[in-house]
Amino acid sequence: MAHSFVRNKQDILDIKAILDAHNSDIRIVAKIENQEGVDNIDEILEVADGVMIARGDLGIEVPQERIPGIQRVLIRKCILAKKPVIVATQMLHSRRCTSATGPTSRTGPLFSFDS
């Protein structure tokens, strides 16, 4: 299950308590969509089963130009914690074609996920 707008460890623990009360083995993916979630990623990784970096909502809370750096840090932390990570929304937003000639001139290079 993806839990939206996770801010801290307690957000995940609250959902896990409900699931445990029903003997559920559902796993929880923490959707990181705000600065508080970014700031608390280490404690979130202690209790979440995985992480989804929701670039669209995160881009509303933090300046767009910071998204690639934040994404890189979060991916690294997930890898080190051996937790699956999903990067979602607006992956190719700047690559949209506005005419038959191809992408707009403002298109930049895609961010490298393996760095």
C-alpha positions, 0 to 999 in steps of 0.5 A: 500500500502506498501511504501519501504525504508521509512526514515522519516515522510515526505516520508509517507506524500508525498505519502498521498498527491498524494493519497489524490489528487485522493480521494483515501482511500488507507492506507499506510504501512511503510516498515522499511528497513534502520537505518534512518527508525528505528531512526525515527520510532516515527514520522513515526508512527504518519502518517503511517497506519501500519509498516512492519519490512523488516528484509532482507533489514534491515539486509543489513544496520545493523549488523544481531545480532542487528535485534532481538533487533531492531525488539522488540523495533519497535514492542513495539512502534507499539503496543503502537501506536495502529498500525498494525505491520508485521514482514517480510522476513527471519523469519526462515532463520536459520532454513533451513534444509541442509540435511534429518537430520534436521536444521544445528547446527548453528540454534538458538532459534526463536526470541520471538514476544510476549516479 
